[in-house]
Amino acid sequence: MQQIFNFLIKNKNSILFLFLLAISIFLTIQNHAFHKSRFISSANFVTGGIYSWSNSINTYLHLDEYNERLLEENNKLRNIISNINDSISIEKQLDSTSFEGDYLFRTARVINNNFSKPNNYLTLNRGEKSGIHPEYGVITSQGIVGIVDRVNKNYSRVISILNSNSRINAQLKNTNHFGSLVWNGEDPNIVQLIDVPRQAPLQKGDTIITGGRSLIFPKGLPIGSITDFTLDQTQSYYTINIELFNDMTNIGYVYVIENVNKEEIKALQESEQ
């Protein structure tokens, strides 16, 4: 203890200088918008770098599982290709490089993933430079993950479906009955589908998919299967518990979805109001 006091006394001028320097930097950042914005941008860059470094180690430890998922997805694609009508001539087949659909898919890697809080987020290693913007959907081959809400040049933040503010249109696979997908903040493997009318025919094990009534996710993406359900106090609507197909505690690589017609559809809808 005496050595600590001796050190502080011996270096009091240097310590005082560093203390005052830290205060001056803090006050400069707090009271000048330009300095504050530059500091936040630098902090995001450093944080993103740290997330990327730590996630690289985690990715290496789970390579076998990721490879298994890739093999499974490749197998699905092979099955789709094998079922293409053989009568279509080669001349009429579309070149995949020029194909234009309603949605574009970009790949990204998850470098940070929260799942134990009431409001959880993921961080991706792709941002504006890679063509990613807010309100883009995020999925894996197993199911949906969330929606992009913030981006900078190299990184983007995703509102997880395990977030109390998340509401996603979803429906029963076998019918057109739909509701809102939410999370009650309890089990990261279970989400809830609410506002489903009591007329909907429900059974345990039924599949829930995206409803396609938003401009973010296309219709038919897998979400999970029904574990149980109850009617609300009015006896008019179901609250359905859904076990997710995705393991939200172990998300490695994702697809980011862009609806290329979103702005055109929004403009039309706003003109009708």
KEKEDREN-47180 format. One record per atom (N, C-alpha, C, O): x, y, z. Coordinates in steps of 0.001 Angstrom, whole numbers, plus 500000, padded with zeros to 6 digits. Each point is the difference from the previous one (the first is absolute). Layout:
KEKEDREN-47180
XYZ;...
This chain:
KEKEDREN-47180
500834498796500000;499166501204500000;500868501253500000;499706500969499299;501383499004501506;500891501145500071;500651500274498657;500227501153499633;500083497746499611;500606500163498675;499028500683499030;500407500771499130;498296498927501039;498999500641499137;499944501503500268;499979500814499077;499996499536502230;499991501425500358;501246500698499482;499919501117499489;501238498234500636;501258500595499522;499951500221498493;500480501012499491;498926498014499799;499890500127498530;499098501171499633;500326500777499103;498525499357501595;499063501084499702;500621501359500289;499834500944499227;500885499151501894;500634501270500357;501096500351498997;500137501154499594;500642497838500013;501114500219499073;499516500440498625;500658500788499321;498159498683500267;499510500272498642;498734500856499996;499206499937499061;500607500864501991;498761500756500133;499783500990498861;498865500223499578;502220500372499923;499844500971498911;499520499329498718;499117500506499308;501482498347500391;499597499262498789;498563499501500109;499233500068499040;500413499431502145;498636499505500206;498990501135499886;498947499834499384;501365501315501203;499112501150499923;499830500450498548;498898500351499577;502218499637499655;499929500398498590;499081499062499209;499162500460499225;500995498234500970;499163499040499272;498533500138500383;499114499876499154;500633500385502141;498626500183500467;499359501223499345;498872499929499512;501844501179500479;499467501220499390;499844499841498485;499063500542499414;501860498710499944;499907499756498557;498742499205499671;499302500297499031;500416498688501786;498811499180499772;498730500838500137;499073499858499203;500882501011501802;498836500877500194;499831500938498815;498881500207499531;502216500363499981;499913500936498885;499517499313498728;499207500566499248;501274498204500508;499544499245498821;498516499692500120;499250500137499034;500329499448502151;498584499679500224;499118501214499749;498975499895499327;501422501270501217;499205501213499832;499979500444498539;498982500497499519;502135499327499770;500056500365498583;499026499162499184;499279500517499146;500710498174501130;499118499099499268;498543500290500305;499164499981499097;500518500288502165;498617500222500418;499424501302499463;498794500099499776;502072500913500014;499488501323499655;500231500403498544;499676501122499612;500879497979499585;500205500295498588;499468498841499171;500489498875500098;498505501413499087;499316498950499234;500969499263499079;499933498778499868;500986501988499482;500934499357499064;500900498998500722;500144498854499572;500469501605501550;500883499108500744;499239498785500531;500515498883500009;498238501360500437;499196498896500537;499701498960498935;500102498799500249;499521501671498541;499688499063498924;501232499209499589;499910498804499726;501255501867500229;501233499290499641;500371498977501055;500473498911499675;499313501433501590;500303499055501080;499107498771499930;500471498873500151;498209501351499614;499066498878499912;500358499100498829;499959498774500109;500396501853498754;500376499210498824;501237499160500284;500060498829499627;500943501782501047;501216499255500339;499706498890500989;500546498902499889;498578501386501096;499649498978500993;499299498821499345;500255498848500351;498850501441498687;499311498923499285;500992499156499216;499863498779499932;501144501872499471;501004499264499229;500808499073500909;500237498839499665;500187501693501497;500787499186500934;499161498858500551;500462498861500075;498278501452500319;499123498960500530;499746498912498975;500023498810500315;499731501620498440;499784499022498938;501215499127499798;499863498800499762;501338501782500329;501224499219499856;500157498974501110;500429498872499754;499223501519501468;500099499070501128;499012498864499844;500343498835500200;498408501512499437;499001498961499752;500473499029498922;499851498785500129;500724501779498800;500442499160498887;501106499049500438;500006498833499609;500935501660501206;501119499165500474;499502498874500883;500396498848499823;498719501484501148;499506498972500909;499127498994499282;500008498812500320;499217501687498677;499127499087499281;500782499059499104;499550498883499743;501620501544499772;500829499124499179;500401498753500775;500024498895499457;500292501298501828;500370498863500841;498798499081500183;500121498780499882;498703501816500411;498790499205500201;499605499249498726;499555498854500056;500615501816498786;499676499358498728;500879498780499771;499522498964499537;501754501154500784;500929498872499813;499572498808500841;500101498856499557;499419501411501660;499614498917500903;498727499302499537;499726498877500423;499484501775498708;498730499420499542;500016499681498505;498941499922499377;502243499895500042;500095499762498567;499233498756499571;499348500008498956;500719498926501833;499319498761499628;498498500206499874;499370499504499066;500059501240501894;498557500235499973;499610500876498819;498991499742499343;501809501305500378;499700500864498864;500092499237498687;499172500187499108;501838498950500775;500146499199498787;498811499067499811;499550499772498877;499946499691502230;498838499117499920;498781500763499484;499227499475499199;500605501759501261;498882500814499524;500141500311498508;499022499966499254;502217500338500321;500228500294498593;499700498784499136;499417500126498924;500978498711501543;499716498777499256;498500499762499889;499500499586498954;499789500681502140;498554499818499989;499344500958499007;499095499611499263;501365501644500719;499418500961499070;500349499648498559;499155500124499112;502085499438500644;500376499579498655;499150498820499533;499648499895498825;500031499225502116;499162498857499659;498599500451499576;499428499464499051;500024501534501670;498688500535499624;500033500625498605;499079499816499204;502007500933500509;500124500628498689;500117498957498897;499440500163498915;501285498775501369;500128498925499008;498640499361499721;499683499668498858;499513500162502203;498673499423499802;499124500901499150;499241499527499154;500870501787501077;499220500941499201;500420499939498534;499160499964499102;502160500024500670;500509499967498633;499588498719499284;499668500015498814;500359498877501924;499672498715499381;498535499910499595;499642499177499159;499500501668501435;498578499967499688;499587501011498938;498818500122499679;502160500606499774;499679500940498931;499528499218498771;500564498961499655;498425501541499712;499418499323498840;501042499814498900;500548500969499473;499717497761500192;501023499688499003;499602500461498601;500845500086499109;497871500210500697;499554500395498665;500386501427499640;499893500405498842;500566500371502171;500424501370499713;501320499959499254;500954499379500468;499114501255498410;501222499955499197;501065500873500626;499704500921500761;501541498777498909;501130500752500547;499929501460499559;500370500908500744;499138499301498011;499935501367499491;499049500867500806;500185501214500090;498782498157500506;498990500763500721;500311500148501482;499306500723500715;501737498592499749;500334500094501421;500601501375500296;500768500543499206;498866500002501947;500491501323500383;501424499929500507;500349499102500766;500463501832498813;501345500144500525;499895500549501423;499384501044500218;501224498248500765;499857500402501400;500602501366500263;499624500664500966;501320499772498178;500633501298500226;499102501151499579;500215501137500420;498765498580498743;499124501065499530;498589499878500552;499125500796499661;500652498204501193;498660499777500538;499615501128500939;500780500382500872;498006500160498950;499511501080500848;498715499555500681;498982499806499337;501057500034501960;498826499618500757;499565501119500908;500505501118499897;498552498597501002;499518501008500925;500955500219501169;499937501034500666;500933498016499585;500895500071501146;501435499689499592;500254499146499150;500677501570501478;501426499725499844;500542499501501333;499581500462501061;501350498595498877;500574499411501201;501499500303500063;500725499834499019;499719500613502155;501414500239500242;500432499186501223;499222499830500939;501992499676499050;500491499215501133;500729500898500988;500575501021499622;499396498594501632;500716500726501049;500314499036501140;499418498920500103;501508501493500742;500379499186501154;499616500733501284;500220501205500123;499216498078500811;499624500565501301;501250500079500867;500648498985500253;499691502220500202;501183500157500840;499634500317501451;500876500053500863;497845500155499405;499539500143501381;498521499649500047;499232500399499125;500371498848501905;498618499538500093;499562499972501455;500566499268500811;498417501538499520;499408499984501337;498714499200499971;499247500065499028;500493499178502031;498755499229500054;499476499840501427;499007499303500212;501639501328500768;499606499817501396;499366501244500614;499693500012501192;500107501043498002;499416501232500492;498566500146499497;499590499262499104;499633501680501455;498650500239499466;500024500522498567;499122499672499202;501895501150500470;500141500557498655;501367499621499444;501021500571500385;498985498465498713;501249499448499495;500287500450498575;499088500253499214;502211499842500469;500459500437498689;501127499091499520;500643499311500792;499583500702497890;501149499347499397;500795501051499241;499447501008499559;501851498756500289;500851500865499191;500557499188498845;500509498897500195;499391501660498585;500499499331498795;501259500693499494;500198501194500224;500652498043499090;501253500557499479;499824500628498618;500965500089499241;497837500340500425;499722500674498733;499155501244500288;499168500010500907;501072501052498286;499258501238500192;499643500650498680;499760499311499008;500202502021500974;499610500735498801;500892499676498813;499528499936498865;501757499861501390;500935499695498918;499626498716499275;500329499826498826;498983499273501872;499568498733499406;498551500043499534;499431498972499636;499965502230500375;498638500147499503;498923499669501005;498863499727499613;501465500289501673;499026499680501039;499448501295500609;500748500938500275;497933499096499930;499334501195500515;498940499600501031;499627498829500076;499888502128500715;498931499698500958;498768499432499314;499743500267498826;499502498946501927;498767499357499549;500261498886498990;499127499668499198;502069499761500842;500278498783499236;499803498812500938;500394500052501165;499003498889498331;499801498799500802;501279499181500107;500869500067499131;499234499156501951;501170499141500224;499513498592500319;499158499811500877;501378499197498404;499583498615500182;501205499078499959;501105500429499666;498683498295500676;500939498921499705;499244498951499196;498826500183499677;501846498728500005;499323498918499291;498963499322500876;499152499262499499;500908500984501827;499066499367500932;498768500857500274;498949499466500355;501160501851499486;498869500853500322;500404501460500116;501130500368499678;497931500473500791;500256501435500081;500805500333501259;499963499272500992;500763501843498940;500866500440501095;499564501359500539;499928500189501214;499781500759497896;499610501335500449;499990500990498854;499930499615498833;500141501678501510;499912501085499017;501110501011500288;500203500400501147;500511500006497809;501057501016500143;499372501319500424;499008500440499419;501584500198501612;499470501304500417;501037501116499965;499628501172499933;501662498500500110;501040501032499919;501172499476499177;500333498816500052;500289502089499187;501173499618499211;501021501127500026;499648501168500163;501625498468499673;501024500967499654;500767499427498813;499498499093499336;501661501390500388;500699499609498777;500283498506499947;499815499375498955;500633500039502159;500469498620499971;499198499018500846;500218498791499918;498858501714500893;499272499115500906;498519500375500024;499617501105499615;499568497961500840;498577500272500150;499467499326501251;500514498968500434;498445501631500144;499361499456501198;498623499462499628;499273500600499209;500388498260501377;498751499319499687;499152499881501264;500486499543501035;498240500870498882;499056499731501083;499638498527499935;499361499551499049;501043499708501950;499719498561500040;498499499763500176;499285500850500532;500249497987499015;498611499633500306;499840499781501496;498878499950500503;502235499918500212;499975499934501466;500148501410500551;500956500302500715;498095500552498948;500015501396500407;498558500419500252;499124499750499172;500628500886501967;498624500354500366;499374500991499021;498778500140499962;502060500559499232;499484500963499027;499778499388498619;499523500679499091;500813498065500751;499873499349498700;498568499526499775;499412499358500870;500031500957497966;498679499521499576;500092499665498511;500238500878499171;499572497855500502;500169499515498627;498741499257499579;499475499176500748;500050501119498060;498821499325499479;500309498531499736;500985499674499338;498164499440501185;500188498559499824;498644499325499885;498979500559500401;501019498226499045;498735499307499795;500178498490500110;501119499486500013;497749499818500067;500011498546499950;500352499561498581;499525500586499027;501300498392500862;500413499534498681;498831499423499216;499928500156498781;499151499175501919;498924499281499319;498768500842499725;499105499562499277;500828501648501290;498862500889499751;500516501421499831;501204500243500079;497885500695499689;500380501404499867;499764500783501282;500049501230499978;499696498095501140;499830500696501276;501357500516500465;500984499261500031;499050502024500331;501275500613500353;499886500808501285;498906500251500506;502257500150500009;500069500828501200;501349500688500071;500703500107498996;499661500362502200;501269500696500212;500922499136500846;499613499493501053;501610500352498466;501007499219500719;500705500906501008;500580501015499615;499377498630501671;500614500785501070;500786499052500903;500001498786499797;500669501793501206;500742499190500979;499701500519501391;500032501208500234;499673497874500707;499652500395501362;501212500155500915;499840500281501187;501363499542498282;501216500231500779;500424498848500885;500876500173500847;498535498668498988;500315498875500889;500962498994499363;501198500041500282;498318499081498888;500805498922499426;500512500418498614;499190500340499137;502144499645500620;500525500394498684;499660499014498888;500272500270498830;499144498606501519;499605499015498990;498517500102499640;499544499366499048;499697501443501726;498553500077499821;499570501439499774;500328500881500796;498925499367498105;499388501312499754;498493499820499950;499498498877500044;499779502242499865;498541499941500046;499395500620498738;500478501015499494;498478498357500021;499198500557498914;498669500429500603;499247499161500496;500455502139499468;498800500527500641;499000500507498950;500328500135498821;498456500137501637;498932500560499159;499573499058498882;499571500450498938;500543498259501295;499509499019499030;498545499690500349;499739499579501127;499300500607497962;498587499799500322;499700498558500408;500648499068499526;498377500758501344;499664498683500529;499479499053498922;499949498790500217;499671501735498645;499529499147498908;501134499206499357;499750499054499253;501495501327501034;501137499320499388;500107498570500528;499949499794501212;500197499209497903;500168498610500436;501437499758500444;500913500010499174;499297499774502121;501352499853500534;500249498583500497;499112499345500546;502122500201499247;500446498728500545;501460500127500411;500784500703499363;499560498605501711;501405499980500404;500841499404498875;499633498996499388;501499501647500359;500876499537498931;499793500701498681;500818499857499092;498074500922500774;499783500749498766;501135501006499780;500547500549500956;499793499683497790;501100500898499652;499509501434499849;498931500251499445;501872500690501062;499736501430499857;501029500582499030;501191499701500093;498338501136498974;500868500605498995;499756501508499952;499049500503500599;501811500207498690;499775501430499788;498779500202499116;499754499221499079;499479501836501208;498738500202499314;500098500764498695;499079499943499186;502032500780500592;500161500739498761;499173501264499913;499884500586498924;499534499850502193;499169501203499974;500789501259500360;499434501092500053;501851498761500191;500868501147500223;500895500160498774;499961499178499085;500838501877500901;500917500238498887;501411499518500319;500953500349499303;499178498845501757;501329499582500446;500283498545499665;501011499702499365;498113499384501052;500209498576499759;499051499495498922;498826500369499997;501655498801499094;499087499351499067;499144498963500720;500341499565501100;498569500048498292;499119499009500597;500638498611499940;500661499641499025;499121499584502049;500387498598499982;501303499646500675;500385498831500004;500318502149500573;501241499674500708;499671499271501298;499072500400500703;501660498546499632;499684499237501214;500301500782501269;500957500772500052;498220499021500969;500214500629501307;500120498938501088;501003499944500712;497975499218499414;500041498973501042;498726499173499976;499216500071499054;500587499142502001;498821499136500094;499262500248501308;500610500383500999;498089499402498995;499144500260501158;500255498978501105;500017498793499761;500181501718501455;500137499114501164;498713499960500817;499611498937500483;499723502207499680;498712500068500685;499354501339499707;500637500885499429;498090499275500959;499282501239499715;498855500165500992;499475499026500539;500148502248499691;498905500330500912;499199501157499426;500523500801499226;498198499288501156;499169501131499617;500189501143500994;500266499762501178;499597501471498354;500127501143500897;498731500145500836;499083499186499896;500873501862500938;498881500189500918;498677500217499280;498943499672500539;501102500877498253;498772500235499247;499534498745499271;498918499976499414;501918498976500628;499693498749499293;499873500206498487;499288499259499322;501414501760500158;499902500315498569;501291499717499233;499968499696498807;501168500406501888;501281499860499314;500916499036500760;499964499902501226;500855499392497991;500979499074500579;501326500706500275;500398500923499289;500264498614501757;501420500240500187;500684498651499842;499716499061500743;501180500848498294;500606498723499623;501481500014500346;500719500922499615;499737498072501103;501427499837500258;500633499212498861;499496498953499594;501626501573499894;500658499415498837;501452499686500336;500749500869500446;499634497889499337;501406499614500159;500739500322498711;499648499490498935;501369501349501156;500714500472498820;500798498887499332;500564499137500672;499477500892497993;500888499095499274;501452500425500183;500895499159500081;499334502154499983;501341500527500229;500402499837501454;499179500191500896;502077499456499347;500572500092501339;500566501407500129;501111500269499545;498125500632501076;500388501400500062;501208500251500893;500536501107500018;499896497876500724;501208500151500820;501252499625499222;501109500110500522;498726499451498241;501149499538499222;499804500353498528;499775499125499165;500313502182500528;499835500486498628;501370500402499463;500668500855500581;499752498535498317;501315500288499422;499924500863498753;500410501161500014;499071498276498917;499869500714498732;498529500221499676;499150499173500329;500560501948499025;498606500351499710;499878500520498572;500992500315499343;497751499765500194;499664500659498750;499231501272500340;499085499984500823;501298501124498530;499293501267500164;499148500217498749;500504499957498878;498194500278501331;499040500051498896;499611501441499686;499632500767500890;500457499587497830;499541501310499527;498790499813499095;500055499240499033;498865501443501275;498841500045499116;500236501114498989;499906501178500342;500401498458498414;500397500999499010;498824500889499574;500207501066499419;498582498502500866;498825500782499615;499391500771501170;498920500574499865;501764499444501279;499416500569501208;499617501469499831;498882500381500348;502010500444499133;499730501433499896;498841500274499046;499188500894500242;500737498339498676;498905500180499047;498657499639500633;499002500690499793;500982498215500985;498761499587500667;499608501007501071;498824500340500129;502152500141500643;499711500979501045;499426501282499409;499064500579500551;501500499863498329;499513501216499350;498553499828499575;499198500924500137;500459497893499346;498630499740499574;499056499982501195;498913500576499946;501502498762501136;499157499905501185;499778501361500635;498900500293500469;502141500551499553;499864501331500591;499087500895499149;499318500876500532;500671498901498145;499144500808499125;498532499664500170;499131500794499640;500585498011500919;498611499577500194;499415500562501284;498785499950500190;502047500582500695;499515500485501296;499410501401499879;499544500566500993;
